[in-house]
């Protein structure tokens, strides 16, 4: 049975598996933007960009506020923490495994 953390990781990695959504997250890293501003570089409709934003909202990476007549989007960097922690833990695990392999290979060379 998947835990909430695993489900969150699944949703974050699924959302970030799309280049357009990664671009939107990257753009929002520079500051808030409206859907129209986010849609400018893409040959797609505002509705299509809004769908990408909804995917990012569902996993908590993006939120939309209200400012007069606009609904600016903003990045929610805290939502990346679970994914970053998982990546760092995996990196450490593999680094340790590679260190053990290197040590083993050195012992084999010494035994020759």
N, C-alpha and C positions, 0 to 999 in steps of 0.2 A: 504494500500500500504506500503510495507516494505521500510524503510530508508536504506541509505548506511551503517549506523552503524548496523542495524539489519541484513542486508545481510552479513556484515563482521562477526558479531557474529555467524551467522548460519554457515558460511564457516569455521571459526576457530573451533567451537565446533564439526562440522562434521569431520574435519581433525583429531582432537584430540580424536575422538570417537574410533579410531583404535589403538590397543596396539602397533603395530609395529611403527606407526607414533609417538606415545607418546615416545617410546624408542628412536627414532631418534632425537626428540626434546631434550630429556634428554641428550643424548650423545653429541649433538651439543652445549649444555650448557657448556660443558667442553672445547670447542674449535672447530675450523674448522676440517672437515674430508672429504675425498673423498668418492664417492659412493662405491668404493671397500671396503674402511675401514668401512663404515656404514653397508655394506652387510655381513661382516665377521661372526657376531653371528647368522645369520639367514639361515635356510635351504631353501633359495629361490634364484632365479637368480638375476643377477645384474639388468636386465630389470625390474623385479618385484620391487626391491628396488627403482629404478629410478622412477617408477610410483608413489610410496609412496612419494618420494621427490617432484614430480610434484604437487601432491595434496597440500603439505605443501607450495610450492612456490605460488600456485594460491591464497592462503589465506594470503600470505605475511609473514608466519612464518619462512621461509627459503629462502635464496638466494644462487645462485652459482656464483662464480667469475671465473677468469682465472688466472692460474699461470703455465707458461710454457705449458706443455702438459696436465695438470690436470685442473679440474674444482671443486675446493674445495667448499663444502657446508658450510654455516654459518647460525647460528640462528639470526633472526631479532626480538629481544625481544620487540621492540616497538609495534610489531603487537599483542602482548599479552595484551597490556594496555587496549584495549577496553573490552576484556573478563574479565580481572581482575577487572576493574571498575564495570562491570555488576555484577560479583560475590560479590564484596564488598557491593554494593548497596542492593542486595538481602539479604545478611547476616544481614545488618543493619535493613532492613525491618522486617525480621523474628525475630531478637533479640528484637525489639520494640514490636512486637506482643506478644512474649512470656512474656515480662515484664508486659504488660497490662493484660495478662491472669493470671500471678502470683498474681498481685495486686487484680484482681477480685476474685480469689480463696481465698486470704487472707481475703477480706471483707466478703465473704460468711462464712468463718470459724468464724470470729468475731461475726457475727450475730447469730450464734448458741447458 
